[in-house]
Amino acid sequence: MSEEFTTQLPIIKPIILGKIGSAYGIRGWLKVFSSTEKAENIFGYQPWFIHDCGKWLRLELESWRYQNRHFIIKVQGINDRDAAAMLTNYEIMVDSTQFIDLNDGDYYWKDLIGCQVFNIDGHKMGKVIDLIETGSNDVIVVEASSRDVFGVQKRLIPFLDGKVIKKVDLVTGFITVDWDPNF
């Protein structure tokens, strides 16, 4: 672990890729929870950063492995359980400029969150606040405005490109859907 703390943002476009879990064993190992599509892909994005009380800390991984249905990591400079426990529950951030460009019609979830959703009749459905992976297709979680005429607070809309999702414009932040606003 780098002992240098900085208040300057050390990465251009920070994004959360996972979370540090509890200490594992007595030699400073930690469990890690990945938010990447394939859990082990989190290790392909380096360096990792954590943010604590207005300061950024760079984490240097010494090693990682799959152990008892969990990924565990060894961070440089962390050599005992107590030191490891100090990192528990921190979000793992990386610079999203490392991400590869996707083909047309493919999107990173991070790019969809915050988009405004309208149906094909022009009704404002709300704003994307989350996505859910269901196995068969992803689902966008759309939070309706407090003045929604249908009284809906949240909508779950399947992300079926061409069938339900008619247009995604990341430049304007608009998604057009073929979806009944009453659902």
Residue pairs with C-beta under 8 A, 6 or more apart in sequence:
1 57
1 58
1 59
1 60
1 75
1 76
1 77
1 78
2 57
2 58
2 59
2 60
2 76
2 77
3 77
4 57
4 58
5 55
5 56
5 57
6 55
6 56
7 54
7 55
7 56
8 56
9 56
10 49
10 56
10 58
11 49
11 93
11 94
11 95
12 95
12 96
12 97
13 95
13 96
13 97
14 49
14 51
14 93
14 94
14 95
14 96
15 93
15 94
15 95
15 96
15 110
16 35
16 91
16 92
16 93
17 34
17 35
17 36
17 42
17 45
17 48
17 92
17 93
17 94
18 32
18 33
18 34
18 35
18 36
18 42
18 91
18 92
19 32
19 33
19 35
19 89
19 90
19 91
19 92
20 30
20 31
20 32
20 33
20 50
20 73
20 87
20 88
20 89
20 90
20 91
20 92
21 30
21 31
21 32
21 33
21 70
21 88
21 89
22 30
22 31
22 85
22 88
23 29
23 30
23 31
23 81
23 82
23 84
23 85
23 88
24 30
24 31
24 67
24 70
24 72
24 84
25 81
26 80
26 81
27 74
27 79
27 80
27 81
28 74
28 75
28 78
28 79
28 80
28 81
28 83
28 84
29 72
29 73
29 74
29 84
30 72
30 73
30 74
30 75
30 78
30 84
30 87
30 88
31 70
31 71
31 72
32 42
32 64
32 70
32 71
32 72
32 73
32 92
33 71
34 40
34 41
34 42
34 71
35 42
36 42
36 45
39 71
40 66
40 71
42 71
42 92
43 61
43 64
43 71
45 94
45 98
46 61
46 94
47 58
47 59
47 60
47 94
48 58
48 59
48 61
48 92
48 93
48 94
49 56
49 57
49 58
49 59
49 92
49 93
49 94
50 56
50 57
50 59
50 87
50 90
50 91
50 92
50 93
51 57
51 90
51 91
51 93
52 90
59 75
59 76
59 87
59 92
60 75
60 76
60 77
61 73
61 74
61 75
61 76
62 74
62 75
62 76
63 73
63 74
64 71
64 72
64 73
64 74
65 71
65 72
66 72
75 84
75 87
77 83
78 84
78 87
96 108
96 110
99 108
102 108
105 161
107 168
107 170
109 131
109 138
111 170
112 128
112 131
112 140
112 168
112 175
113 128
113 129
113 130
113 131
114 127
114 128
114 173
115 127
115 128
115 168
115 170
115 173
115 174
115 175
116 124
116 126
116 127
116 173
116 174
116 175
117 124
117 125
117 126
117 127
117 128
117 140
117 142
117 155
117 157
117 174
117 175
117 176
117 177
118 124
118 125
118 174
118 175
118 176
118 177
119 125
119 176
119 177
119 178
119 179
119 180
119 181
120 166
120 176
120 177
120 178
123 181
124 145
125 142
125 144
125 155
125 157
125 177
125 179
125 181
126 142
126 143
126 144
126 145
126 148
126 154
126 155
127 142
127 143
128 140
128 141
128 142
128 175
129 141
129 142
129 143
129 154
130 140
130 141
131 138
131 139
131 140
131 141
131 159
132 138
132 139
132 141
132 156
137 158
137 159
137 160
138 158
138 159
139 156
139 157
139 158
139 159
140 156
140 157
140 159
140 175
141 154
141 155
141 156
142 154
142 155
142 156
142 157
143 153
143 154
144 150
144 152
144 153
144 154
144 155
148 181
149 181
150 181
150 182
152 181
152 182
152 183
155 179
155 181
155 183
157 164
157 177
157 179
158 164
159 165
163 178
164 177
164 178
164 179
165 175
165 176
165 177
166 176
166 177
166 178
167 174
167 175
167 176
168 175
168 176
169 175
